[in-house]
């Protein structure tokens, strides 16, 4: 999958009984894969929206890598 859209909601990692449903969304990756709440239901995912010209997006990438490293053993897969 491209780096433009990484599969982004850390859903199953929430703690406590006060969990709320994620807002409804629909997104398409550059390779045409469509992601919705339903297609990701029950999976641990991180969806990161960014673009190559966004300086903030590039600066936050190390934090995203930290999340992937921290939660990888809890089912958050790395995207290629």
DOPAGU-855942 format. One record per residue (C-alpha): x, y, z. Coordinates in steps of 0.05 Angstrom, whole numbers, plus 32768, in hexadecimal, padded with zeros to 4 digits. Layout:
REM DOPAGU-855942
XYZ ...
REM end
This chain:
REM DOPAGU-855942
800080008000 801880467FF3 802F80768029 7FF880A78014 7FC58081803C 7FD780518073 7FA280258091 7F8A806080D9 7F5C80588112 7F7880378150 7F3780178162 7F437FD9818B 7F797FFA81B4 7F49802781DA 7F46801C8225 7F09801D8252 7EBF80148249 7EB2805A822D 7EC4804781E5 7EA2806B81AD 7E9880558165 7EC680758132 7EA680A98105 7E8D808C80C3 7EC18092808B 7ED380788047 7F19807F8029 7F3D80657FED 7F8880577FE9 7FB180677FAB 7FAE801E7F97 7F6280227F98 7F547FFC7FD9 7F1680187FFB 7F13801C8047 7ED48027806F 7EBF801C80B7 7EA17FDA80A2 7EDE7FC1807B 7F0A7FCD80B8 7ED97FB780EE 7EF97F8B8122 7F407F9B810B 7F757FC6812B 7F887FFB80F9 7FAA803E80F4 7F94806A80BA 7FC280A480AD 7FAF80D78078 7FEA80FE805E 800B8118801F 805281238009 804E816F8009 803481748050 806C81878080 8043817680BD 8034813180A1 807E81238097 808F813C80DD 805A810F80FE 807380D080DB 80A480BD8114 806980BE8144 804180918116 807C80618113 807D8061815F 8033804E8161 80408015812F 807A7FFC8159 80548002819B 80147FE08184 802F7FAF8150 802C7F758182 7FE37F868191 7FCC7F7B814A 7FDD7FBD8127 7FFC7FA580E6 802F7FCC80BE 801A7FDF8078 804A7FD8803E 
REM end
